[in-house]
Amino acid sequence: MKKLIVLAVLAALGLLQGTFAQAADLDQRTFQRVTKEVHHELALLPYYGVFDNLAYKVSPDGTVTLLGQVVNPVTKSDAQRAVKGIESVERVDNQIEILPPSPMDDGIRRQTFRAIYSHESLAEYSTRAMPPIHIIVKNGHVTLVGVVANKMDKEIAEIQAKSVPDVFSVDDQLQVEDGK
């Protein structure tokens, strides 16, 4: 008889926990606000730069998953701290990868930056506070992420990155604003 009572109490608690979990889901307005604030906080990180890539997912339960790659470990911890302080964020799952230190990769980063942003068609992007083409280098492999105005700019950036000596491969993940 005691076992039945204990099981009934545990089952009731389980049901209550499910009810609380559903009540904790963010409403649409709060979800949009949290998403906007996460984007804003990440963009303002002091060491976030053109050689980093930060992305995120906001779940209805208030969990924010941080994704991407960074050169400086401080950027990873700063991102988590900034997002954790946002109202309605219940949990932060920090999956940001810290890129391994490498003098060869550092050289490729600088050369790729110069190759892309010194091209006359792409030079206008370099004048922005945060240049929109991010250059991620890991073990000689380059990934381009960000947003460009048109398909031609996307193709030029990829060609310029491929022209850099010692680059093993280029993964062009740039998005085009006009969708063409």
DRENLUM-296149 format. One record per atom (N, C-alpha, C): residue in one letter; x, y, z; residue number from 0. Coordinates in steps of 0.05 Angstrom, whole numbers, plus 32768, in hexadecimal, padded with zeros to 4 digits. Each point is the difference from the previous one (the first is absolute). Layout:
BEGIN
+------+------+------+------+------+
| resn |    X |    Y |    Z | resi |
+------+------+------+------+------+
|    A |    X |    Y |    Z |  NUM |
...
+------+------+------+------+------+
//
This chain:
BEGIN
+------+------+------+------+------+
| resn |    X |    Y |    Z | resi |
+------+------+------+------+------+
|    M | 8010 | 7FE8 | 8000 |    0 |
|    M | 7FF0 | 8018 | 8000 |    0 |
|    M | 8011 | 8019 | 8000 |    0 |
|    K | 8016 | 8000 | 8010 |    1 |
|    K | 8012 | 8017 | 8001 |    1 |
|    K | 800C | 8006 | 7FE5 |    1 |
|    K | 8007 | 7FEA | 7FF1 |    2 |
|    K | 800C | 8003 | 7FE6 |    2 |
|    K | 7FED | 800D | 7FEC |    2 |
|    L | 7FE6 | 7FF9 | 8002 |    3 |
|    L | 7FEC | 800C | 7FEF |    3 |
|    L | 7FFD | 801E | 8006 |    3 |
|    I | 8001 | 8008 | 8019 |    4 |
|    I | 7FFD | 801C | 8007 |    4 |
|    I | 8019 | 800F | 7FF6 |    4 |
|    V | 8017 | 7FF5 | 8004 |    5 |
|    V | 8019 | 800D | 7FF7 |    5 |
|    V | 7FFF | 8003 | 7FE1 |    5 |
|    L | 7FF8 | 7FEC | 7FF2 |    6 |
|    L | 7FFE | 8001 | 7FE3 |    6 |
|    L | 7FEB | 8015 | 7FF7 |    6 |
|    A | 7FEA | 8002 | 800E |    7 |
|    A | 7FEB | 8014 | 7FFA |    7 |
|    A | 800B | 801C | 8004 |    7 |
|    V | 800F | 8004 | 8016 |    8 |
|    V | 800B | 801A | 8006 |    8 |
|    V | 8015 | 8007 | 7FEA |    8 |
|    L | 8011 | 7FED | 7FF9 |    9 |
|    L | 8014 | 8005 | 7FEC |    9 |
|    L | 7FF3 | 8006 | 7FE5 |    9 |
|    A | 7FEB | 7FF2 | 7FF9 |   10 |
|    A | 7FF2 | 8005 | 7FE7 |   10 |
|    A | 7FF4 | 801C | 8000 |   10 |
|    A | 7FF4 | 8007 | 8016 |   11 |
|    A | 7FF4 | 801B | 8002 |   11 |
|    A | 8016 | 8016 | 7FFD |   11 |
|    L | 8017 | 7FFB | 800D |   12 |
|    L | 8016 | 8013 | 7FFD |   12 |
|    L | 8009 | 8002 | 7FE3 |   12 |
|    G | 8001 | 7FE9 | 7FF3 |   13 |
|    G | 8008 | 7FFF | 7FE4 |   13 |
|    G | 7FED | 8010 | 7FEF |   13 |
|    L | 7FE6 | 7FFE | 8005 |   14 |
|    L | 7FEC | 800F | 7FF2 |   14 |
|    L | 8003 | 801E | 8005 |   14 |
|    L | 8005 | 8007 | 801A |   15 |
|    L | 8004 | 801C | 8006 |   15 |
|    L | 8018 | 800B | 7FF3 |   15 |
|    Q | 8016 | 7FF1 | 7FFE |   16 |
|    Q | 8018 | 800A | 7FF3 |   16 |
|    Q | 7FFA | 8005 | 7FE2 |   16 |
|    G | 7FF1 | 7FEE | 7FF4 |   17 |
|    G | 7FF8 | 8005 | 7FE4 |   17 |
|    G | 7FF0 | 8019 | 7FFC |   17 |
|    T | 7FEE | 8006 | 8013 |   18 |
|    T | 7FF0 | 8018 | 7FFE |   18 |
|    T | 8012 | 8019 | 8004 |   18 |
|    F | 8013 | 7FFE | 8012 |   19 |
|    F | 8012 | 8017 | 8004 |   19 |
|    F | 8012 | 8004 | 7FE8 |   19 |
|    A | 8009 | 7FEA | 7FF3 |   20 |
|    A | 8011 | 8003 | 7FE8 |   20 |
|    A | 7FF0 | 800D | 7FEA |   20 |
|    Q | 7FE6 | 7FF9 | 7FFD |   21 |
|    Q | 7FF1 | 800D | 7FEB |   21 |
|    Q | 7FFB | 801D | 8006 |   21 |
|    A | 7FFB | 8007 | 8019 |   22 |
|    A | 7FFC | 801B | 8008 |   22 |
|    A | 8019 | 8011 | 7FFC |   22 |
|    A | 8018 | 7FF3 | 8001 |   23 |
|    A | 8019 | 800F | 7FFE |   23 |
|    A | 8007 | 8007 | 7FE3 |   23 |
|    D | 7FF2 | 7FF3 | 7FEC |   24 |
|    D | 8006 | 8006 | 7FE4 |   24 |
|    D | 7FFB | 801E | 7FFB |   24 |
|    L | 8011 | 800C | 7FF0 |   25 |
|    L | 7FFF | 801C | 7FFA |   25 |
|    L | 7FE8 | 8006 | 7FED |   25 |
|    D | 7FF2 | 8015 | 8005 |   26 |
|    D | 7FEB | 8008 | 7FED |   26 |
|    D | 800E | 800D | 7FE8 |   26 |
|    Q | 7FF1 | 8004 | 7FEB |   27 |
|    Q | 800C | 8009 | 7FE7 |   27 |
|    Q | 800E | 801B | 8003 |   27 |
|    R | 7FF4 | 8012 | 800E |   28 |
|    R | 800C | 801B | 8004 |   28 |
|    R | 801B | 7FFE | 800F |   28 |
|    T | 8000 | 7FF0 | 8016 |   29 |
|    T | 8018 | 7FFC | 8010 |   29 |
|    T | 8015 | 7FF2 | 7FEF |   29 |
|    F | 7FF8 | 7FEC | 7FF1 |   30 |
|    F | 8013 | 7FF1 | 7FEF |   30 |
|    F | 800E | 8013 | 7FEC |   30 |
|    Q | 7FF0 | 8012 | 7FF3 |   31 |
|    Q | 800C | 8013 | 7FED |   31 |
|    Q | 8012 | 8014 | 800F |   31 |
|    R | 7FF8 | 8009 | 8017 |   32 |
|    R | 8011 | 8012 | 800F |   32 |
|    R | 801B | 7FF3 | 8008 |   32 |
|    V | 7FFE | 7FE8 | 800A |   33 |
|    V | 8019 | 7FF2 | 8008 |   33 |
|    V | 8012 | 7FFC | 7FE8 |   33 |
|    T | 7FF4 | 7FF8 | 7FE9 |   34 |
|    T | 8010 | 7FFC | 7FE8 |   34 |
|    T | 800E | 8019 | 7FF8 |   34 |
|    K | 7FF2 | 8016 | 8000 |   35 |
|    K | 800B | 801A | 7FF9 |   35 |
|    K | 8017 | 8008 | 8014 |   35 |
|    E | 7FFB | 7FFC | 8019 |   36 |
|    E | 8014 | 8008 | 8015 |   36 |
|    E | 8019 | 7FEE | 7FFE |   36 |
|    V | 7FFD | 7FE7 | 7FFA |   37 |
|    V | 8017 | 7FEE | 7FFD |   37 |
|    V | 8011 | 800A | 7FE9 |   37 |
|    H | 7FF3 | 8006 | 7FE9 |   38 |
|    H | 800F | 800B | 7FE9 |   38 |
|    H | 800F | 8019 | 8008 |   38 |
|    H | 7FF2 | 8012 | 800D |   39 |
|    H | 800C | 801A | 8008 |   39 |
|    H | 8018 | 7FFC | 8013 |   39 |
|    E | 7FFD | 7FEF | 8014 |   40 |
|    E | 8015 | 7FFB | 8014 |   40 |
|    E | 8019 | 7FF4 | 7FF2 |   40 |
|    L | 7FFB | 7FED | 7FEE |   41 |
|    L | 8017 | 7FF3 | 7FF3 |   41 |
|    L | 800F | 8014 | 7FEE |   41 |
|    A | 7FF1 | 8011 | 7FF2 |   42 |
|    A | 800C | 8013 | 7FEE |   42 |
|    A | 8011 | 8015 | 8010 |   42 |
|    L | 7FFA | 8004 | 8019 |   43 |
|    L | 800F | 8014 | 8010 |   43 |
|    L | 8017 | 7FF4 | 800F |   43 |
|    L | 8006 | 7FE7 | 7FFE |   44 |
|    L | 8016 | 7FF4 | 800F |   44 |
|    L | 801A | 800E | 7FF8 |   44 |
|    P | 8011 | 8007 | 8014 |   45 |
|    P | 8018 | 8010 | 7FFA |   45 |
|    P | 8015 | 7FF2 | 7FEF |   45 |
|    Y | 8002 | 7FE6 | 8001 |   46 |
|    Y | 8015 | 7FF2 | 7FF1 |   46 |
|    Y | 7FF5 | 7FF1 | 7FE8 |   46 |
|    Y | 7FE6 | 8004 | 7FFA |   47 |
|    Y | 7FF4 | 7FF3 | 7FE9 |   47 |
|    Y | 8009 | 800E | 7FE6 |   47 |
|    G | 800C | 7FF1 | 7FEE |   48 |
|    G | 800A | 800D | 7FE8 |   48 |
|    G | 7FFB | 7FF0 | 7FE7 |   48 |
|    V | 800D | 8009 | 7FEB |   49 |
|    V | 7FFC | 7FF5 | 7FE5 |   49 |
|    V | 800A | 7FE3 | 7FFE |   49 |
|    F | 8011 | 7FF7 | 8013 |   50 |
|    F | 800B | 7FE5 | 7FFF |   50 |
|    F | 7FF0 | 7FED | 8012 |   50 |
|    D | 7FE9 | 800A | 800A |   51 |
|    D | 7FEE | 7FF0 | 8011 |   51 |
|    D | 7FE5 | 7FFD | 7FF2 |   51 |
|    N | 7FF2 | 7FEB | 8008 |   52 |
|    N | 7FE6 | 7FFB | 7FF5 |   52 |
|    N | 7FEE | 7FF8 | 8018 |   52 |
|    L | 7FED | 8011 | 8006 |   53 |
|    L | 7FED | 7FFA | 8016 |   53 |
|    L | 7FE4 | 7FFC | 7FF5 |   53 |
|    A | 7FF3 | 7FEB | 8008 |   54 |
|    A | 7FE5 | 7FFA | 7FF9 |   54 |
|    A | 7FF1 | 7FF7 | 8019 |   54 |
|    Y | 7FE6 | 7FFE | 7FFF |   55 |
|    Y | 7FF1 | 7FF8 | 8017 |   55 |
|    Y | 7FE5 | 7FF6 | 7FF8 |   55 |
|    K | 7FF4 | 7FF1 | 8012 |   56 |
|    K | 7FE4 | 7FF6 | 7FFE |   56 |
|    K | 7FF2 | 8006 | 801A |   56 |
|    V | 7FE8 | 800A | 7FFE |   57 |
|    V | 7FF0 | 8005 | 8018 |   57 |
|    V | 7FEA | 7FEB | 8000 |   57 |
|    S | 7FFD | 7FF1 | 8015 |   58 |
|    S | 7FEB | 7FEC | 8003 |   58 |
|    S | 7FE9 | 800C | 800F |   58 |
|    P | 7FE8 | 7FF6 | 7FFB |   59 |
|    P | 7FE8 | 8009 | 800E |   59 |
|    P | 8001 | 7FFD | 801F |   59 |
|    D | 8011 | 7FED | 8009 |   60 |
|    D | 8002 | 7FFC | 801D |   60 |
|    D | 8013 | 8014 | 800E |   60 |
|    G | 800B | 8013 | 7FF0 |   61 |
|    G | 8012 | 8014 | 800B |   61 |
|    G | 801E | 7FF9 | 7FFF |   61 |
|    T | 8006 | 7FEA | 7FF2 |   62 |
|    T | 801C | 7FF8 | 7FFD |   62 |
|    T | 800B | 800D | 7FE7 |   62 |
|    V | 8018 | 800C | 8004 |   63 |
|    V | 800F | 800C | 7FE9 |   63 |
|    V | 8018 | 7FEE | 7FFB |   63 |
|    T | 8002 | 7FF6 | 7FE7 |   64 |
|    T | 8017 | 7FF0 | 7FF8 |   64 |
|    T | 8013 | 8012 | 7FF0 |   64 |
|    L | 8018 | 8003 | 800A |   65 |
|    L | 8014 | 8010 | 7FF2 |   65 |
|    L | 8011 | 7FEE | 7FEE |   65 |
|    L | 8004 | 8008 | 7FE7 |   66 |
|    L | 800F | 7FF0 | 7FEC |   66 |
|    L | 8015 | 8011 | 7FF3 |   66 |
|    G | 8012 | 7FF4 | 7FF1 |   67 |
|    G | 8013 | 800E | 7FF1 |   67 |
|    G | 801D | 7FFA | 8008 |   67 |
|    Q | 8012 | 8011 | 7FF7 |   68 |
|    Q | 801C | 7FFD | 8005 |   68 |
|    Q | 800C | 801B | 8007 |   68 |
|    V | 8013 | 8000 | 8013 |   69 |
|    V | 800E | 8018 | 8008 |   69 |
|    V | 801E | 7FFB | 8003 |   69 |
|    V | 800F | 8015 | 7FFB |   70 |
|    V | 801D | 7FFE | 8003 |   70 |
|    V | 8009 | 8003 | 801D |   70 |
|    N | 7FF3 | 8012 | 800E |   71 |
|    N | 8007 | 8006 | 801C |   71 |
|    N | 7FED | 7FF3 | 8014 |   71 |
|    P | 800A | 7FF0 | 8012 |   72 |
|    P | 7FEE | 7FF2 | 8014 |   72 |
|    P | 7FEF | 8014 | 8010 |   72 |
|    V | 800A | 8018 | 8004 |   73 |
|    V | 7FF1 | 8014 | 800F |   73 |
|    V | 7FE5 | 8006 | 7FF2 |   73 |
|    T | 8000 | 8000 | 7FE6 |   74 |
|    T | 7FE7 | 8005 | 7FF1 |   74 |
|    T | 7FEB | 7FEC | 8006 |   74 |
|    K | 8008 | 7FE7 | 8003 |   75 |
|    K | 7FED | 7FEA | 8007 |   75 |
|    K | 7FF4 | 8006 | 801C |   75 |
|    S | 8010 | 8005 | 8013 |   76 |
|    S | 7FF5 | 8005 | 801B |   76 |
|    S | 7FF1 | 801A | 8002 |   76 |
|    D | 8009 | 8015 | 7FF2 |   77 |
|    D | 7FF1 | 8019 | 7FFF |   77 |
|    D | 7FE4 | 7FFC | 7FF4 |   77 |
|    A | 7FFF | 7FF0 | 7FEB |   78 |
|    A | 7FE6 | 7FFB | 7FF3 |   78 |
|    A | 7FED | 7FF3 | 8013 |   78 |
|    Q | 8009 | 7FEC | 800E |   79 |
|    Q | 7FEF | 7FF2 | 8014 |   79 |
|    Q | 7FF7 | 8013 | 8016 |   79 |
|    R | 8012 | 800F | 800A |   80 |
|    R | 7FF9 | 8013 | 8016 |   80 |
|    R | 7FEC | 8014 | 7FF7 |   80 |
|    A | 8003 | 800B | 7FE7 |   81 |
|    A | 7FEE | 8015 | 7FF6 |   81 |
|    A | 7FE4 | 7FF5 | 7FFC |   81 |
|    V | 7FFE | 7FE8 | 7FF5 |   82 |
|    V | 7FE6 | 7FF4 | 7FFA |   82 |
|    V | 7FF2 | 7FF7 | 8019 |   82 |
|    K | 8010 | 7FF6 | 8013 |   83 |
|    K | 7FF5 | 7FF6 | 801A |   83 |
|    K | 7FF2 | 8017 | 800F |   83 |
|    G | 8008 | 8018 | 7FFC |   84 |
|    G | 7FF4 | 8017 | 800E |   84 |
|    G | 7FE7 | 800B | 7FF3 |   84 |
|    I | 7FF7 | 7FF4 | 7FEA |   85 |
|    I | 7FE7 | 800A | 7FF3 |   85 |
|    I | 7FE8 | 7FF5 | 800F |   85 |
|    E | 7FED | 8011 | 8006 |   86 |
|    E | 7FE8 | 7FF8 | 800D |   86 |
|    E | 7FF1 | 7FEA | 7FF0 |   86 |
|    S | 7FF6 | 7FEC | 800D |   87 |
|    S | 7FF1 | 7FEA | 7FF4 |   87 |
|    S | 8012 | 7FE9 | 7FF5 |   87 |
|    V | 801A | 8004 | 8000 |   88 |
|    V | 8012 | 7FEB | 7FF8 |   88 |
|    V | 8004 | 7FEE | 8018 |   88 |
|    E | 7FF7 | 7FE7 | 7FFD |   89 |
|    E | 8001 | 7FED | 8016 |   89 |
|    E | 801B | 7FF1 | 8001 |   89 |
|    R | 800B | 7FFA | 7FE9 |   90 |
|    R | 8019 | 7FF0 | 7FFF |   90 |
|    R | 800F | 8008 | 7FE6 |   90 |
|    V | 801B | 7FFE | 8002 |   91 |
|    V | 8011 | 8005 | 7FE9 |   91 |
|    V | 8010 | 7FE6 | 7FFA |   91 |
|    D | 7FFD | 7FF6 | 7FE8 |   92 |
|    D | 8010 | 7FE9 | 7FF7 |   92 |
|    D | 8016 | 800A | 7FEE |   92 |
|    N | 8018 | 8003 | 800A |   93 |
|    N | 8016 | 800D | 7FF2 |   93 |
|    N | 800F | 7FEB | 7FF0 |   93 |
|    Q | 7FFB | 7FFE | 7FE6 |   94 |
|    Q | 800D | 7FED | 7FEE |   94 |
|    Q | 8014 | 800E | 7FEE |   94 |
|    I | 8008 | 8018 | 8007 |   95 |
|    I | 8014 | 800F | 7FEF |   95 |
|    I | 801A | 7FF2 | 8001 |   95 |
|    E | 800C | 7FFC | 7FE8 |   96 |
|    E | 801A | 7FF2 | 7FFE |   96 |
|    E | 8016 | 8015 | 8001 |   96 |
|    I | 8014 | 7FFB | 8010 |   97 |
|    I | 8018 | 8011 | 8001 |   97 |
|    I | 8014 | 7FF4 | 7FEB |   97 |
|    L | 8007 | 8011 | 7FED |   98 |
|    L | 8012 | 7FF7 | 7FEB |   98 |
|    L | 801C | 7FFC | 800B |   98 |
|    P | 800D | 7FEB | 7FF7 |   99 |
|    P | 801B | 7FFA | 800B |   99 |
|    P | 8014 | 8016 | 7FF8 |   99 |
|    P | 8012 | 8008 | 8012 |  100 |
|    P | 8014 | 8014 | 7FF9 |  100 |
|    P | 8013 | 7FF5 | 7FEB |  100 |
|    S | 8006 | 8010 | 7FEC |  101 |
|    S | 8011 | 7FF7 | 7FEA |  101 |
|    S | 800C | 8018 | 7FF2 |  101 |
|    P | 801A | 8004 | 7FFF |  102 |
|    P | 800C | 8016 | 7FF1 |  102 |
|    P | 7FF9 | 7FFE | 7FE2 |  102 |
|    M | 7FFE | 7FE7 | 7FF6 |  103 |
|    M | 7FF9 | 7FFD | 7FE3 |  103 |
|    M | 7FE4 | 800A | 7FFB |  103 |
|    D | 7FED | 7FF9 | 8012 |  104 |
|    D | 7FE4 | 8009 | 7FFD |  104 |
|    D | 7FFE | 801E | 8003 |  104 |
|    D | 8010 | 800B | 8013 |  105 |
|    D | 8000 | 801E | 8004 |  105 |
|    D | 8008 | 800E | 7FE6 |  105 |
|    G | 8015 | 7FF5 | 7FF3 |  106 |
|    G | 8009 | 800C | 7FE7 |  106 |
|    G | 7FEB | 7FFD | 7FEA |  106 |
|    I | 7FF3 | 7FEA | 7FFF |  107 |
|    I | 7FEB | 7FFC | 7FEC |  107 |
|    I | 7FE9 | 8013 | 8005 |  107 |
|    R | 7FF9 | 8004 | 801A |  108 |
|    R | 7FEB | 8014 | 8007 |  108 |
|    R | 8006 | 801C | 7FF5 |  108 |
|    R | 8019 | 8009 | 8006 |  109 |
|    R | 8007 | 801B | 7FF7 |  109 |
|    R | 8001 | 8002 | 7FE2 |  109 |
|    Q | 800B | 7FEC | 7FF2 |  110 |
|    Q | 8002 | 8001 | 7FE3 |  110 |
|    Q | 7FE4 | 7FFE | 7FF3 |  110 |
|    T | 7FEF | 7FF0 | 800B |  111 |
|    T | 7FE5 | 7FFE | 7FF5 |  111 |
|    T | 7FF1 | 801A | 8005 |  111 |
|    F | 8003 | 800C | 8017 |  112 |
|    F | 7FF3 | 801A | 8005 |  112 |
|    F | 8009 | 8014 | 7FEB |  112 |
|    R | 801A | 8002 | 7FFC |  113 |
|    R | 800B | 8013 | 7FEC |  113 |
|    R | 7FF6 | 7FFA | 7FE4 |  113 |
|    A | 8000 | 7FE6 | 7FF9 |  114 |
|    A | 7FF7 | 7FF8 | 7FE5 |  114 |
|    A | 7FE3 | 8007 | 7FFB |  114 |
|    I | 7FEF | 7FFC | 8014 |  115 |
|    I | 7FE3 | 8005 | 7FFD |  115 |
|    I | 7FFB | 801E | 8001 |  115 |
|    Y | 8008 | 800D | 8016 |  116 |
|    Y | 7FF8 | 801B | 8004 |  116 |
|    Y | 800F | 8015 | 7FF0 |  116 |
|    S | 8016 | 7FF8 | 7FF3 |  117 |
|    S | 800E | 8013 | 7FEF |  117 |
|    S | 7FF6 | 7FFF | 7FE3 |  117 |
|    H | 7FF0 | 7FEC | 7FFA |  118 |
|    H | 7FF5 | 7FFF | 7FE5 |  118 |
|    H | 7FEC | 8017 | 7FFC |  118 |
|    E | 8002 | 800E | 7FE9 |  119 |
|    E | 7FF0 | 8018 | 7FFD |  119 |
|    E | 7FE2 | 7FFC | 8002 |  119 |
|    S | 7FF6 | 7FE9 | 7FF9 |  120 |
|    S | 7FE3 | 7FFA | 8002 |  120 |
|    S | 7FF7 | 7FFB | 801D |  120 |
|    L | 8013 | 7FF8 | 8011 |  121 |
|    L | 7FF9 | 7FF9 | 801B |  121 |
|    L | 800A | 8014 | 8015 |  121 |
|    A | 800F | 8014 | 7FF6 |  122 |
|    A | 800C | 8014 | 8013 |  122 |
|    A | 7FEC | 800F | 8010 |  122 |
|    E | 7FE8 | 8004 | 7FF6 |  123 |
|    E | 7FEB | 800F | 800F |  123 |
|    E | 7FF8 | 7FF1 | 8019 |  123 |
|    Y | 8002 | 7FE6 | 8000 |  124 |
|    Y | 7FFA | 7FF0 | 8018 |  124 |
|    Y | 8013 | 8005 | 8017 |  124 |
|    S | 8019 | 8007 | 7FF9 |  125 |
|    S | 8014 | 8004 | 8015 |  125 |
|    S | 7FFC | 8019 | 8011 |  125 |
|    T | 7FEF | 8013 | 7FF6 |  126 |
|    T | 7FFC | 8019 | 800E |  126 |
|    T | 7FEB | 7FFE | 8016 |  126 |
|    R | 7FF2 | 7FE9 | 8002 |  127 |
|    R | 7FEB | 7FFD | 8014 |  127 |
|    R | 800D | 7FFA | 801B |  127 |
|    A | 7FF2 | 8007 | 8015 |  128 |
|    A | 800A | 7FFB | 801B |  128 |
|    A | 8008 | 7FE3 | 8004 |  128 |
|    M | 7FEF | 7FED | 7FF6 |  129 |
|    M | 8007 | 7FE4 | 8001 |  129 |
|    M | 7FFD | 7FF6 | 7FE3 |  129 |
|    P | 8017 | 7FFC | 7FF3 |  130 |
|    P | 7FFE | 7FF6 | 7FE4 |  130 |
|    P | 7FEF | 7FE7 | 7FFF |  130 |
|    P | 7FEE | 7FFE | 7FEC |  131 |
|    P | 7FEC | 7FEA | 7FFF |  131 |
|    P | 800B | 7FE5 | 7FF7 |  131 |
|    I | 8017 | 7FFF | 7FF4 |  132 |
|    I | 800C | 7FE7 | 7FF8 |  132 |
|    I | 8013 | 7FF7 | 8015 |  132 |
|    H | 7FF9 | 7FEA | 800E |  133 |
|    H | 8011 | 7FF5 | 8015 |  133 |
|    H | 8011 | 7FE9 | 7FF5 |  133 |
|    I | 8019 | 8000 | 8008 |  134 |
|    I | 8014 | 7FED | 7FF6 |  134 |
|    I | 8008 | 7FED | 8016 |  134 |
|    I | 7FF7 | 7FE8 | 7FFE |  135 |
|    I | 8006 | 7FEB | 8014 |  135 |
|    I | 8015 | 7FEE | 7FF5 |  135 |
|    V | 8017 | 7FFD | 800E |  136 |
|    V | 8016 | 7FEF | 7FF6 |  136 |
|    V | 8006 | 7FEC | 8015 |  136 |
|    K | 7FFF | 7FE7 | 7FF8 |  137 |
|    K | 8007 | 7FEA | 8012 |  137 |
|    K | 8011 | 7FEC | 7FF0 |  137 |
|    N | 8019 | 7FFD | 8009 |  138 |
|    N | 8013 | 7FED | 7FF4 |  138 |
|    N | 8003 | 8004 | 7FE2 |  138 |
|    G | 8001 | 8019 | 7FF7 |  139 |
|    G | 8004 | 8006 | 7FE4 |  139 |
|    G | 7FE6 | 8000 | 7FEF |  139 |
|    H | 7FEA | 7FF9 | 800C |  140 |
|    H | 7FE6 | 8000 | 7FF2 |  140 |
|    H | 7FF1 | 801A | 8007 |  140 |
|    V | 7FF6 | 800D | 7FEB |  141 |
|    V | 7FF3 | 801A | 8004 |  141 |
|    V | 7FE2 | 7FFC | 7FFC |  141 |
|    T | 7FF0 | 800C | 8012 |  142 |
|    T | 7FE3 | 8001 | 7FFD |  142 |
|    T | 7FF9 | 801E | 8000 |  142 |
|    L | 7FF0 | 8008 | 7FEC |  143 |
|    L | 7FF6 | 801B | 7FFE |  143 |
|    L | 7FE3 | 8000 | 8009 |  143 |
|    V | 7FF9 | 8011 | 8014 |  144 |
|    V | 7FE5 | 8002 | 8009 |  144 |
|    V | 7FF8 | 801D | 8002 |  144 |
|    G | 7FE7 | 8006 | 7FFE |  145 |
|    G | 7FF6 | 801B | 8001 |  145 |
|    G | 7FED | 8005 | 7FEA |  145 |
|    V | 7FFC | 801A | 7FFA |  146 |
|    V | 7FEC | 8008 | 7FEC |  146 |
|    V | 800D | 8015 | 7FED |  146 |
|    V | 7FFB | 7FFC | 7FE6 |  147 |
|    V | 8009 | 8013 | 7FEC |  147 |
|    V | 7FE8 | 8009 | 7FF0 |  147 |
|    A | 8004 | 8016 | 7FF1 |  148 |
|    A | 7FE9 | 800C | 7FF2 |  148 |
|    A | 7FF6 | 7FF0 | 7FE8 |  148 |
|    N | 8012 | 7FF2 | 7FF2 |  149 |
|    N | 7FF8 | 7FF3 | 7FE8 |  149 |
|    N | 8011 | 7FE7 | 7FFA |  149 |
|    K | 7FF8 | 7FF1 | 7FED |  150 |
|    K | 800D | 7FE7 | 7FF9 |  150 |
|    K | 801D | 8005 | 7FF6 |  150 |
|    M | 8003 | 8016 | 7FF1 |  151 |
|    M | 801B | 8006 | 7FF6 |  151 |
|    M | 8014 | 8005 | 8017 |  151 |
|    D | 7FF8 | 800E | 8014 |  152 |
|    D | 8011 | 8005 | 8017 |  152 |
|    D | 8007 | 7FE5 | 800E |  152 |
|    K | 7FED | 7FEF | 8002 |  153 |
|    K | 8005 | 7FE5 | 800B |  153 |
|    K | 8015 | 7FF1 | 7FF1 |  153 |
|    E | 7FFD | 8000 | 7FE6 |  154 |
|    E | 8013 | 7FF2 | 7FEE |  154 |
|    E | 801C | 800C | 8002 |  154 |
|    I | 8001 | 801B | 8000 |  155 |
|    I | 801A | 800D | 8001 |  155 |
|    I | 800E | 7FFA | 801B |  155 |
|    A | 7FF1 | 8000 | 8016 |  156 |
|    A | 800C | 7FFA | 801A |  156 |
|    A | 800B | 7FE3 | 8000 |  156 |
|    E | 7FF2 | 7FEE | 7FF5 |  157 |
|    E | 800A | 7FE4 | 7FFE |  157 |
|    E | 8019 | 7FFE | 7FEF |  157 |
|    I | 8000 | 800D | 7FE9 |  158 |
|    I | 8017 | 7FFF | 7FEF |  158 |
|    I | 8019 | 800D | 800E |  158 |
|    Q | 7FFB | 8016 | 800D |  159 |
|    Q | 8016 | 800D | 800E |  159 |
|    Q | 800B | 7FEF | 8017 |  159 |
|    A | 7FEF | 7FF2 | 800E |  160 |
|    A | 8009 | 7FEE | 8016 |  160 |
|    A | 8010 | 7FE9 | 7FF4 |  160 |
|    K | 7FF7 | 7FF6 | 7FE9 |  161 |
|    K | 800E | 7FE9 | 7FF4 |  161 |
|    K | 801B | 8008 | 7FF5 |  161 |
|    S | 8005 | 801A | 7FFC |  162 |
|    S | 8019 | 8009 | 7FF5 |  162 |
|    S | 8016 | 8002 | 8015 |  162 |
|    V | 7FF9 | 7FFD | 801A |  163 |
|    V | 8013 | 8003 | 8016 |  163 |
|    V | 8012 | 7FE7 | 8001 |  163 |
|    P | 801B | 8004 | 8001 |  164 |
|    P | 8012 | 7FE9 | 8002 |  164 |
|    P | 7FFB | 7FF0 | 801A |  164 |
|    D | 8005 | 7FE7 | 8000 |  165 |
|    D | 7FFE | 7FED | 8017 |  165 |
|    D | 7FE3 | 7FFA | 8008 |  165 |
|    V | 7FEC | 8009 | 7FF2 |  166 |
|    V | 7FE4 | 7FFA | 8006 |  166 |
|    V | 7FFA | 7FE5 | 7FF4 |  166 |
|    F | 7FF7 | 7FED | 8010 |  167 |
|    F | 7FFA | 7FE5 | 7FF6 |  167 |
|    F | 7FE4 | 7FFF | 7FF3 |  167 |
|    S | 7FED | 800E | 800C |  168 |
|    S | 7FE5 | 8000 | 7FF4 |  168 |
|    S | 7FF1 | 8019 | 8009 |  168 |
|    V | 7FEB | 8007 | 7FF1 |  169 |
|    V | 7FEF | 8017 | 8007 |  169 |
|    V | 7FE3 | 7FF6 | 7FFF |  169 |
|    D | 7FF2 | 8004 | 8016 |  170 |
|    D | 7FE4 | 7FF9 | 8002 |  170 |
|    D | 7FF1 | 801B | 8001 |  170 |
|    D | 7FF3 | 8006 | 7FEA |  171 |
|    D | 7FF2 | 801A | 7FFE |  171 |
|    D | 7FE3 | 7FFD | 800A |  171 |
|    Q | 7FFB | 8009 | 8018 |  172 |
|    Q | 7FE5 | 7FFF | 800C |  172 |
|    Q | 7FF3 | 801C | 8001 |  172 |
|    L | 800B | 8012 | 7FF0 |  173 |
|    L | 7FF5 | 801B | 8000 |  173 |
|    L | 7FE3 | 8000 | 7FF6 |  173 |
|    Q | 7FEF | 8010 | 800C |  174 |
|    Q | 7FE4 | 8004 | 7FF8 |  174 |
|    Q | 7FFE | 8019 | 7FEF |  174 |
|    V | 7FED | 8000 | 7FEE |  175 |
|    V | 7FFC | 8017 | 7FEE |  175 |
|    V | 7FE7 | 800F | 800A |  175 |
|    E | 8002 | 801A | 8004 |  176 |
|    E | 7FEA | 8010 | 8009 |  176 |
|    E | 7FE8 | 7FFF | 7FEE |  176 |
|    D | 8004 | 8003 | 7FE6 |  177 |
|    D | 7FEA | 8002 | 7FED |  177 |
|    D | 7FF5 | 7FE4 | 7FF9 |  177 |
|    G | 800C | 7FEB | 800B |  178 |
|    G | 7FF6 | 7FE5 | 7FFC |  178 |
|    G | 8004 | 7FF5 | 7FE4 |  178 |
|    K | 800F | 800D | 7FEF |  179 |
|    K | 8004 | 7FF7 | 7FE5 |  179 |
|    K | 801A | 7FF1 | 7FFD |  179 |
+------+------+------+------+------+
//
